[in-house]
Amino acid sequence: MNEEIAEKLDIGIVVSSNTYCIVDLGCSAGPYTFAAVNNIIKAVKSKQRPYFPNPKISSVTLMIMRELYNKTTLREETAKESRELSEAYPMAGGDGLHSYANNSSLQREALDLAKVIMMKEIAEKLETETVVCSNTFCIADLGCSVGPNTFAAVEKIIEGVKLKYESLGLVSEIPEFQVFFNDHVTNDFNLLFTSLPQDKPYYAAGVPGSFYGRLFPEASIHFFHSSTSLQWLSRVPKEVVNKTSPAWNKGRIHYSNSRVEVIQAYKAQFDEDMERFLQARALEIVYGGLMVLIIPGIPNGASHSQSLENMIYDLLGSCLMDMAQKEIIQEEKVDSINIPAYFTTPQELEAAVERNGCFNIERTEILREAWGTLPNAHQAASHIRACMGGVIKQHFKDDIIDKLFDLYHKKLEETLPFVFESGKRMDLFVLLKRKPIISPFFPLKY
Ligand SMILES: C[S@@+](CC[C@H](N)C(=O)[O-])C[C@H]1O[C@@H](n2cnc3c(N)ncnc32)[C@H](O)[C@@H]1O
């Protein structure tokens, strides 16, 4: 094969982007598939000659590539981080009683509210010229989990894009759609793929890995979407588990009622993660490409102890402390577990985007403050179990889950009315657009 690649490969076919795409059909579970593709990549690389100057590359592509090549260090750094960012707490897989698939109606409500705004924004802000290089429109859903919410989201995006083409009288130019479903490696991708809608209007692929690192080739995605996922941090801030640090979070599993150093450590982790997220996406999205983020957070000016989600996590922490007092688990184990989630304010999020500088904020909208359908204690416990069960299982090797969530359910029955009455929350919709390059050498804006 290597000899044939050396002889027959025409590098001129990589004209339209800087991505060489390989597919291994019937890959099974490895390791042969990895060996095969590595071998192909090696052979292609040894065949390659430098790109510049290459008369077959359009001036637009050349422009993109020049800017991207200037960012080589960044590119290498983000690729490395992607491998290192391995703290993963996926939602409960499968389709059983405690699964995320059956306990994600609250997240679905946020998505449903976002649909109308998203369709309007696509109609107004999508630039069909961003699909310059091929007839494929690439969408990625980051933190897709197992469905069905992710399928509903991507179908809505596709509907919006098609309508935009139709409204411009470009029906014959409607592209094909490629959808990438991204989540942690340990996500239940098997369930995701087996439940893909049969009549889906797109080609589907799974992309495993942390969205805090690089996931896609440069300038290859036209539309990013991420819903109820960016509140998850890439890791628990190191200081909060360090006994010698003033930010040690003893006796608590989250930051809401903790001392200021703990809150600062969480906020710093959020800022660092957002920068990584935006930096990676800035490289992967085409210029003019759109990104929709739906993020649960708290209103500007609200304190973290007023956050509804934080109150619910605090209650879970108090259940763990109760179990420690009854010596069902060790207190030290409770001291060392922290939930890696941060609920941002709109101002903090906007500041993170401004600092990064690669995207324009096209729209921010509060989708809802209270949950539409208030869950009862049983539903709330099931919901938190589907999302947090993984974090807890990873930390307490013993199977304490049933006992913990029985206790949690009881406490929720007592406190939920107060939490709903006094807790503050919101789901935030943010639309970002990749800024164009405007350089003295290439003053063109596209
Ligand atoms: C609450 S679920 C939301 C799923 C889906 N987007 C929805 O709206 O129903 C959050 C998802 O984000 C994923 N996630 C969290 N951090 C991630 C990361 N760094 N990289 C990729 N996925 C991540 C989790 O594994 C989980 O599946």
PDBQT file of the ligand as one rigid body, heavy atoms in Angstrom, charges set to zero:
ROOT
HETATM    1  C1  LIG A 501     -26.220  17.445  30.625  1.00  0.00    +0.000 C 
HETATM    2  S1  LIG A 501     -25.516  16.593  29.295  1.00  0.00    +0.000 S 
HETATM    3  C2  LIG A 501     -26.229  17.468  27.918  1.00  0.00    +0.000 C 
HETATM    4  C3  LIG A 501     -26.449  16.550  26.743  1.00  0.00    +0.000 C 
HETATM    5  C4  LIG A 501     -27.178  17.163  25.556  1.00  0.00    +0.000 C 
HETATM    6  N1  LIG A 501     -26.409  18.210  24.957  1.00  0.00    +0.000 N 
HETATM    7  C5  LIG A 501     -28.547  17.649  25.953  1.00  0.00    +0.000 C 
HETATM    8  O1  LIG A 501     -28.817  18.847  25.774  1.00  0.00    +0.000 OA
HETATM    9  O2  LIG A 501     -29.349  16.847  26.408  1.00  0.00    +0.000 OA
HETATM   10  C6  LIG A 501     -23.848  17.181  29.285  1.00  0.00    +0.000 C 
HETATM   11  C7  LIG A 501     -22.960  16.370  28.354  1.00  0.00    +0.000 C 
HETATM   12  O3  LIG A 501     -21.733  17.064  28.185  1.00  0.00    +0.000 OA
HETATM   13  C8  LIG A 501     -20.696  16.108  28.163  1.00  0.00    +0.000 C 
HETATM   14  N2  LIG A 501     -19.434  16.751  28.483  1.00  0.00    +0.000 N 
HETATM   15  C9  LIG A 501     -19.085  17.369  29.627  1.00  0.00    +0.000 A 
HETATM   16  N3  LIG A 501     -17.825  17.830  29.545  1.00  0.00    +0.000 NA
HETATM   17  C10 LIG A 501     -17.379  17.492  28.314  1.00  0.00    +0.000 A 
HETATM   18  C11 LIG A 501     -16.140  17.683  27.635  1.00  0.00    +0.000 A 
HETATM   19  N4  LIG A 501     -15.133  18.303  28.220  1.00  0.00    +0.000 N 
HETATM   20  N5  LIG A 501     -16.023  17.209  26.378  1.00  0.00    +0.000 NA
HETATM   21  C12 LIG A 501     -17.052  16.564  25.770  1.00  0.00    +0.000 A 
HETATM   22  N6  LIG A 501     -18.246  16.344  26.372  1.00  0.00    +0.000 NA
HETATM   23  C13 LIG A 501     -18.403  16.816  27.628  1.00  0.00    +0.000 A 
HETATM   24  C14 LIG A 501     -21.122  15.091  29.203  1.00  0.00    +0.000 C 
HETATM   25  O4  LIG A 501     -20.433  13.870  29.049  1.00  0.00    +0.000 OA
HETATM   26  C15 LIG A 501     -22.602  15.009  28.915  1.00  0.00    +0.000 C 
HETATM   27  O5  LIG A 501     -22.904  14.014  28.002  1.00  0.00    +0.000 OA
ENDROOT
TORSDOF 0
